[in-house]
Amino acid sequence: MNLKEAIVNRRSIRKFQNREIDDKIIREIIEYAMYAPSAKDEQPWHFIIIKKRETLNLIEKKHPYAKMLKSAPLAIAVCGELKSENQQRYWMLDCSLAIQNLMLGSYEKGLGSVWVSIYPREERVKLLKDILSLPDDIIPLALIPIGYPNEIKKIPQRFKEEKIHLEKF
Ligand SMILES: Cc1cc2nc3c(=O)[nH]c(=O)nc-3n(C[C@H](O)[C@H](O)[C@H](O)COP(=O)(O)O)c2cc1C
């Protein structure tokens, strides 16, 4: 698979097969995430793998846009560490780049994924902080349910010439 195929064909997947994912595959896609660029190379991310059905169901019940957790075999909570001033400034950007790698890596392994937003919604941040026992300076940015897809999505046409500007807007 080349990079263009992964970037263009990846879609948000919200229906998953009832099939477990090998731990080795999960570790590998988290490794992809850890190779993302980050400000000053501080790598402020943490990845919490959630497999327990009762935890996935609990989040699903309390989050308005996370119905897909019902069929997901697991989800990864991507959290930022806010220890340094640099991390406080850039954690969200750094973690977002890691998530993009995670999602493209999932696609490469034949898995589907979707970004479920947590930060900056205070009630969702608190929900995950409580459920996952996060320390004060660890903030959950997003939850990424991952699984073998049980839906086929069309590839949209997204290239728009008018979004490209030469020299000036
Ligand atoms: C910051 C962000 C927050 C999102 N939050 C949710 C969410 O809470 N629930 C959900 O089902 N999808 C969520 N999505 C997925 C978007 O709906 C999806 O990426 C968009 O519709 C484009 O579709 P595609 O991913 O298939 O290209 C989110 C995506 C981003 C980038």
The ligand as an SDF file (V2000), in Angstrom:
LIG
                    3D

 31 33  0  0  0  0  0  0  0  0999 V2000
  -11.6350   16.9280   15.7470 C   0  0  0  0  0  0  0  0  0  0  0  0
  -12.5790   15.8650   15.2590 C   0  0  0  0  0  0  0  0  0  0  0  0
  -13.6510   15.4860   16.0530 C   0  0  0  0  0  0  0  0  0  0  0  0
  -14.5270   14.4650   15.6450 C   0  0  0  0  0  0  0  0  0  0  0  0
  -15.4900   14.0220   16.5030 N   0  0  0  0  0  0  0  0  0  0  0  0
  -16.2670   12.9760   16.1540 C   0  0  0  0  0  0  0  0  0  0  0  0
  -17.1720   12.3910   17.0800 C   0  0  0  0  0  0  0  0  0  0  0  0
  -17.2570   12.8020   18.2460 O   0  0  0  0  0  0  0  0  0  0  0  0
  -17.9480   11.3500   16.6740 N   0  0  0  0  0  0  0  0  0  0  0  0
  -17.8530   10.8400   15.3920 C   0  0  0  0  0  0  0  0  0  0  0  0
  -18.5870    9.9020   15.0820 O   0  0  0  0  0  0  0  0  0  0  0  0
  -16.9730   11.3530   14.4860 N   0  0  0  0  0  0  0  0  0  0  0  0
  -16.1800   12.3870   14.8360 C   0  0  0  0  0  0  0  0  0  0  0  0
  -15.2390   12.8710   13.9500 N   0  0  0  0  0  0  0  0  0  0  0  0
  -15.0960   12.2730   12.6110 C   0  0  0  0  0  0  0  0  0  0  0  0
  -15.5800   13.2330   11.4990 C   0  0  0  0  0  0  0  0  0  0  0  0
  -16.9810   13.2800   11.5110 O   0  0  0  0  0  0  0  0  0  0  0  0
  -15.0290   12.7170   10.1510 C   0  0  0  0  0  0  0  0  0  0  0  0
  -13.6320   12.7090   10.1730 O   0  0  0  0  0  0  0  0  0  0  0  0
  -15.5280   13.6060    8.9980 C   0  0  0  0  0  0  0  0  0  0  0  0
  -16.9230   13.4820    8.8340 O   0  0  0  0  0  0  0  0  0  0  0  0
  -14.8510   13.2690    7.6750 C   0  0  0  0  0  0  0  0  0  0  0  0
  -15.0420   11.9060    7.3370 O   0  0  0  0  0  0  0  0  0  0  0  0
  -13.8010   10.9150    7.0540 P   0  0  0  0  0  0  0  0  0  0  0  0
  -13.0450   10.7640    8.3560 O   0  0  0  0  0  0  0  0  0  0  0  0
  -14.4500    9.6290    6.6220 O   0  0  0  0  0  0  0  0  0  0  0  0
  -12.9280   11.5130    6.0000 O   0  0  0  0  0  0  0  0  0  0  0  0
  -14.3550   13.8650   14.3620 C   0  0  0  0  0  0  0  0  0  0  0  0
  -13.2750   14.2700   13.5680 C   0  0  0  0  0  0  0  0  0  0  0  0
  -12.3820   15.2190   14.0060 C   0  0  0  0  0  0  0  0  0  0  0  0
  -11.1780   15.5640   13.1550 C   0  0  0  0  0  0  0  0  0  0  0  0
  1  2  1  0
  2  3  1  0
  2 30  2  0
  3  4  2  0
  4  5  1  0
  4 28  1  0
  5  6  2  0
  6  7  1  0
  6 13  1  0
  7  8  2  0
  7  9  1  0
  9 10  1  0
 10 11  2  0
 10 12  1  0
 12 13  2  0
 13 14  1  0
 14 15  1  0
 14 28  1  0
 15 16  1  0
 16 17  1  0
 16 18  1  0
 18 19  1  0
 18 20  1  0
 20 21  1  0
 20 22  1  0
 22 23  1  0
 23 24  1  0
 24 25  2  0
 24 26  1  0
 24 27  1  0
 28 29  2  0
 29 30  1  0
 30 31  1  0
M  END
$$$$
